[in-house]
Amino acid sequence: MAENPSGWWSRLTPARRDSGTPARAPRTGADSAGTDLLPARTAGRPAVEAAPYVPGSVRTAAAWAWRLLVIAAASALVGYLIITFKLVVVAFVIALLLAVLLDPVATWLRKRLRFPRALAALTTIVLMLGVVTTLLTLAGRSIIGGFADLASQATAGFSELLDWLTSGPLAIGQTQLDTWIEEGLGQLEANSGVLVSGALGAATSAGQIVTGALIALFCLFFFLKEGRRIWQWFVRLAPVPSRERINEAGIRGWLTLGGYTRTQILVAFVDSVGIGIGAAILGLPLVLPLTILVFLGSFIPIIGALVSGSVAVLVALVDQDVKTALIMLGIVLLVQQVEGNLLQPWLMGNAVSLHPVAVLLAVTAGTGVAGILGALLSVPIAGVVNTVVLYLHGHDKHPKAATDWHRPGGPPGILFRSIADSYGGDQTGALAAAIDADDDEKPASPDRAD
């Protein structure tokens, strides 16, 4: 026992300390009696200056600041790339929107009429072009037949306006009016070069529009033909643990895009029909072109119907009188209120879940980046980004998609089998073909491929 003491007594015995047990590190400073113990500095080691104290709030603000700077730099780079390749980006997004609308038609042709994928996609595009051409032809005939009469009415209305300015309450002299007209013509002649350059710019824009339309149709064909394989190629670029979440987030974004497109068509239809009926009741000319114009303008949220409806007010002013124009303005404002207070919050809120302030900011930013097309595409892009980000942070806006066998992108639970199938070299993939063939019956297991 004496040779091997144990317990607290063994830690105090000199034999234990001498056998190699490390002693407690000596303290520095002063003891209870006020005498100095070991000095704070050790011989041969330089003194280390104490770091200045930084408050926690400053450290937190600095951490947020550099992260925000990185996010701003990345956003600026993305914006620069979008502006630089605006033609391609806009054509790609338009192709996506059209693919959302036309995919059910192509799917029906494949499953019910047994069309091959390429033939189904091509037939769908031809049908779409036929419908658009028919509408534009009908509207064009009405515009050509009505604008001749409208031009003569505008000339007569301008003459009446000049007579009212000279003989009305303003009593502006004829000499003063002639001076103003001559000054206006002089400014027109002085800026003829600007007008010519603007015409050349319009010709260039027309060429870009044709190029963008061809790119959009090319992308649309392949989106309808093999959109699922294109998406799976994109998903398999991500790390394996992240593929499932990326696939599910992309499916939610596609559902949001489809909901937005269908809802916006309904809203535009209601706006155009309301303003068109009002114009017909007032006996205005060009009712069909005005209706089509309002329908197209209503795809710009919040301000589209109001801006396009103002054309109907101008037509009422030229064709009839101020009273009729005021009535037409009241109809346009009424339709706008119905859209802004009923249709947009109820229908569009469910489709994209964006606050009206976010919609307005998105439209403004899109207009600054890409003009009218930016205003058209900003809201669906913002809605898709919102849906994807919310899903990645744990909030699913489309919970039914988790168990829906008929959802776009393929049934749940077969992503990795679909990706493996896409490596096989088959143009459609055995699994994708089996899914298309078995649309009426949900299999007992998501792993079933036949």
GIUR-V208553 format. One record per residue. N is the residue number from 1. RES is the residue in one small letter. OMEGA is omega in radians with two decimals (999 if undefined). NEAR is the number of other ideal C-beta (glycine too) atoms within 8 Angstrom. D_CENTER is the distance of its C-alpha to the mean C-alpha in whole Angstrom. Layout:
n res omega near d_center
N RES OMEGA NEAR D_CENTER
N RES OMEGA NEAR D_CENTER
//
This chain:
n res omega near d_center
1 m -3.12 4 84
2 a -3.11 4 85
3 e -3.11 3 83
4 n -3.13 6 80
5 p -3.11 10 79
6 s 3.09 5 76
7 g -3.06 5 74
8 w -3.12 5 74
9 w -3.11 8 77
10 s -3.14 10 76
11 r -3.13 7 73
12 l -3.07 6 76
13 t 3.11 9 79
14 p -3.12 5 80
15 a -3.14 7 80
16 r -3.12 11 76
17 r -3.12 8 75
18 d -3.07 6 77
19 s 3.08 6 76
20 g 3.10 4 73
21 t -3.11 7 71
22 p 3.12 3 68
23 a 3.12 5 69
24 r -3.11 3 67
25 a -3.12 4 65
26 p 3.14 6 67
27 r 3.05 7 66
28 t 3.14 7 66
29 g -3.12 7 66
30 a 3.11 6 69
31 d -3.09 8 71
32 s 3.14 3 72
33 a 3.11 4 75
34 g -3.12 5 73
35 t -3.12 6 74
36 d 3.00 5 72
37 l -3.14 9 71
38 l 3.14 5 69
39 p -3.10 6 68
40 a -3.14 4 64
41 r 3.07 6 64
42 t -3.08 5 65
43 a 3.10 4 67
44 g -3.13 3 66
45 r -3.13 6 62
46 p 3.11 3 61
47 a 3.13 5 59
48 v 3.13 4 55
49 e 3.13 4 54
50 a 3.12 4 52
51 a 3.12 4 48
52 p -3.10 4 47
53 y 3.10 4 46
54 v -3.14 6 42
55 p -3.14 6 41
56 g 3.13 6 38
57 s 3.12 6 36
58 v 3.11 8 36
59 r 3.11 9 35
60 t 3.12 8 32
61 a 3.11 8 31
62 a 3.12 8 32
63 a 3.08 8 30
64 w -3.05 8 27
65 a -3.08 8 27
66 w 3.07 8 27
67 r 3.09 8 24
68 l 3.09 8 22
69 l 3.10 8 23
70 v 3.12 8 22
71 i 3.13 8 19
72 a 3.12 8 19
73 a 3.11 8 20
74 a 3.11 8 18
75 s 3.11 8 15
76 a 3.12 8 17
77 l 3.11 8 18
78 v 3.10 8 14
79 g 3.12 9 13
80 y 3.12 8 17
81 l 3.12 8 16
82 i 3.13 11 13
83 i -3.12 9 15
84 t -3.13 6 18
85 f -3.06 8 16
86 k -3.11 10 14
87 l -3.11 10 16
88 v -3.10 8 15
89 v -3.13 10 12
90 v 3.11 13 11
91 a 3.13 13 13
92 f -3.12 11 12
93 v 3.10 11 9
94 i 3.09 12 11
95 a 3.09 14 13
96 l 3.14 10 11
97 l 3.11 12 10
98 l 3.11 11 14
99 a 3.09 12 15
100 v -3.12 11 14
101 l -2.98 10 16
102 l -3.13 13 19
103 d 3.07 12 19
104 p 3.12 6 22
105 v 3.12 9 24
106 a 3.12 13 24
107 t 3.12 10 25
108 w 3.11 9 28
109 l -3.13 13 29
110 r -2.98 13 30
111 k -3.09 9 31
112 r -3.13 6 33
113 l 3.08 6 34
114 r 3.05 5 34
115 f 2.93 9 33
116 p -3.05 6 32
117 r -3.12 11 28
118 a -3.14 7 28
119 l 3.11 9 30
120 a 3.12 15 28
121 a -3.13 14 25
122 l 3.12 9 27
123 t 3.12 11 28
124 t 3.14 13 25
125 i 3.13 13 23
126 v 3.10 8 27
127 l 3.12 9 26
128 m 3.14 10 23
129 l 3.10 8 24
130 g 3.13 8 28
131 v -3.14 8 26
132 v 3.13 8 24
133 t 3.12 8 27
134 t 3.12 8 29
135 l -3.14 9 27
136 l 3.11 8 27
137 t 3.11 8 31
138 l 3.13 9 32
139 a -3.12 11 30
140 g 3.10 8 31
141 r 3.12 8 35
142 s -3.14 11 34
143 i -3.13 10 33
144 i 3.14 8 36
145 g -3.06 8 38
146 g -3.07 11 37
147 f 3.07 9 36
148 a 3.08 8 40
149 d -3.12 9 41
150 l 3.12 13 38
151 a 3.10 8 39
152 s 3.09 8 43
153 q 3.10 10 42
154 a 3.10 9 40
155 t 3.12 8 43
156 a 3.10 8 45
157 g 3.09 10 43
158 f 3.10 8 43
159 s 3.10 8 47
160 e 3.11 8 47
161 l 3.10 8 45
162 l 3.10 9 48
163 d -3.13 8 51
164 w 3.12 8 49
165 l -3.12 10 49
166 t -3.08 11 52
167 s -3.11 6 54
168 g -3.10 7 52
169 p 3.14 3 52
170 l 3.07 5 50
171 a 3.10 7 53
172 i -3.08 7 52
173 g 3.13 7 54
174 q 3.12 6 54
175 t 3.12 6 55
176 q 3.11 8 52
177 l 3.11 12 49
178 d 3.11 8 51
179 t 3.13 8 50
180 w -3.14 8 47
181 i 3.12 8 46
182 e 3.10 8 48
183 e 3.11 8 46
184 g 3.09 8 43
185 l 3.09 8 44
186 g 3.08 8 45
187 q 3.11 8 41
188 l 3.12 9 40
189 e -3.13 7 43
190 a -3.11 6 42
191 n -3.14 8 38
192 s 3.11 8 39
193 g 3.10 6 38
194 v 3.13 7 34
195 l 3.12 9 34
196 v 3.11 8 35
197 s 3.07 8 33
198 g 3.08 8 30
199 a 3.09 8 31
200 l 3.08 8 31
201 g 3.09 8 27
202 a 3.09 8 26
203 a 3.09 8 28
204 t 3.11 8 26
205 s 3.10 8 23
206 a 3.08 8 24
207 g 3.10 8 25
208 q 3.12 9 22
209 i 3.11 8 20
210 v 3.12 8 23
211 t 3.11 9 22
212 g 3.12 12 18
213 a 3.11 9 19
214 l 3.10 8 22
215 i -3.14 13 19
216 a 3.13 13 17
217 l 3.11 10 20
218 f 3.12 8 21
219 c -3.13 11 18
220 l 3.14 14 18
221 f -3.10 11 22
222 f 3.04 11 21
223 f 3.14 12 18
224 l -3.07 14 21
225 k -3.05 10 24
226 e -3.13 9 23
227 g -3.12 11 19
228 r 3.12 10 21
229 r 3.09 11 23
230 i 3.14 10 20
231 w 3.13 11 18
232 q 3.04 12 22
233 w 3.11 9 22
234 f -3.10 8 19
235 v -3.08 13 20
236 r 2.99 9 24
237 l -3.12 5 23
238 a 3.05 8 23
239 p -3.05 5 26
240 v -3.13 5 28
241 p -3.07 4 27
242 s -3.01 8 24
243 r -3.10 14 23
244 e -3.12 7 23
245 r 3.11 9 21
246 i 3.12 10 18
247 n -3.14 12 19
248 e 3.11 11 19
249 a 3.11 12 15
250 g 3.09 13 14
251 i 3.09 13 15
252 r 3.09 15 14
253 g 3.10 12 10
254 w 3.10 11 12
255 l 3.10 13 13
256 t 3.12 16 10
257 l 3.09 14 9
258 g 3.10 11 12
259 g 3.10 11 13
260 y -3.07 14 10
261 t 3.14 12 11
262 r 3.13 10 15
263 t -3.13 12 15
264 q 3.06 12 13
265 i 3.11 9 16
266 l 3.13 10 18
267 v 3.13 14 18
268 a 3.12 14 18
269 f 3.13 9 21
270 v 3.12 12 23
271 d -3.09 16 22
272 s 3.13 13 23
273 v 3.13 9 26
274 g -3.13 12 27
275 i 3.10 17 27
276 g 3.10 13 29
277 i 3.09 8 32
278 g 3.11 13 32
279 a 3.13 16 33
280 a 3.13 9 35
281 i 3.13 6 37
282 l 3.11 11 38
283 g -3.13 5 39
284 l 3.02 15 36
285 p 3.05 8 36
286 l -3.11 12 33
287 v -3.12 10 32
288 l 3.08 10 30
289 p 3.10 11 28
290 l 3.13 15 27
291 t 3.13 13 26
292 i 3.12 11 24
293 l 3.11 10 23
294 v 3.12 17 22
295 f 3.14 11 20
296 l -3.13 9 18
297 g -3.10 12 17
298 s 3.07 15 16
299 f 2.98 9 13
300 i -3.04 12 12
301 p 3.00 11 12
302 i -2.99 10 15
303 i -3.04 8 17
304 g -3.11 12 17
305 a -3.14 16 19
306 l -3.12 10 22
307 v 3.13 9 21
308 s 3.08 13 22
309 g 3.10 16 25
310 s 3.06 9 26
311 v 3.08 9 28
312 a 3.08 16 29
313 v 3.11 12 31
314 l 3.09 9 32
315 v 3.10 15 34
316 a 3.13 15 35
317 l -3.13 12 37
318 v -3.04 9 38
319 d -3.06 10 39
320 q -3.07 10 41
321 d -3.09 6 41
322 v -3.12 6 40
323 k 3.11 7 40
324 t 3.12 13 39
325 a 3.11 13 36
326 l 3.10 8 36
327 i 3.11 10 36
328 m 3.09 16 33
329 l 3.09 9 31
330 g 3.10 8 32
331 i 3.13 13 30
332 v 3.14 16 27
333 l 3.11 9 27
334 l 3.11 9 28
335 v 3.12 15 25
336 q 3.11 12 22
337 q 3.10 8 24
338 v 3.12 11 24
339 e -3.03 14 20
340 g -3.05 10 19
341 n -3.11 7 22
342 l -3.03 8 22
343 l -3.09 12 19
344 q -3.14 15 16
345 p -3.04 8 18
346 w -3.08 8 19
347 l -3.07 10 17
348 m 3.09 16 13
349 g 3.09 10 14
350 n -3.08 8 16
351 a -3.04 12 13
352 v 3.11 14 10
353 s 3.09 9 12
354 l 3.08 13 11
355 h 3.11 5 14
356 p 3.10 10 14
357 v 3.11 6 15
358 a 3.11 9 11
359 v -3.13 15 10
360 l 3.12 9 12
361 l 3.12 8 12
362 a 3.13 13 8
363 v 3.14 15 10
364 t 3.13 8 12
365 a 3.11 10 11
366 g 3.09 15 9
367 t 3.12 12 12
368 g -3.10 6 14
369 v -2.99 10 13
370 a 3.07 14 12
371 g -3.08 6 14
372 i 3.12 8 14
373 l 3.07 9 11
374 g 3.08 14 9
375 a 3.13 13 10
376 l -2.97 9 9
377 l -3.03 14 5
378 s -3.08 13 4
379 v 3.09 14 5
380 p 3.10 13 4
381 i 3.12 11 1
382 a 3.12 13 4
383 g 3.12 15 6
384 v 3.11 11 6
385 v 3.13 9 7
386 n -3.13 12 9
387 t -3.11 17 11
388 v -3.12 12 12
389 v 3.12 8 13
390 l 3.14 10 15
391 y 3.14 14 16
392 l 3.09 8 18
393 h 2.98 6 19
394 g 3.12 5 21
395 h -3.10 6 19
396 d 3.11 10 18
397 k -3.14 10 17
398 h -3.08 10 18
399 p 3.14 6 21
400 k 3.14 6 23
401 a -3.11 13 21
402 a -3.11 8 24
403 t -3.08 6 26
404 d -3.14 9 25
405 w -3.05 8 27
406 h -3.11 5 25
407 r 3.05 11 21
408 p -3.12 8 19
409 g 3.12 9 20
410 g -3.13 10 24
411 p 3.12 11 26
412 p 3.04 10 26
413 g -3.09 6 28
414 i -3.06 13 29
415 l -3.04 12 26
416 f 3.05 7 29
417 r 3.11 10 31
418 s 3.11 14 28
419 i 3.10 12 28
420 a 3.12 8 31
421 d -3.12 12 32
422 s 3.09 11 29
423 y -3.01 6 32
424 g 3.12 8 34
425 g 3.09 3 34
426 d -3.07 7 33
427 q -3.12 5 31
428 t -3.08 9 30
429 g -3.09 12 31
430 a -3.11 10 34
431 l 3.12 11 32
432 a 3.12 13 29
433 a 3.11 9 31
434 a 3.11 10 33
435 i 3.12 11 30
436 d -3.11 10 29
437 a -3.07 7 33
438 d -3.07 9 33
439 d -3.02 7 31
440 d -3.06 3 33
441 e 3.10 4 35
442 k -3.12 4 33
443 p -3.12 8 35
444 a -3.11 3 37
445 s 3.12 5 36
446 p 3.12 8 32
447 d -3.10 7 34
448 r -3.09 7 36
449 a -3.14 8 35
450 d 999 4 37
//
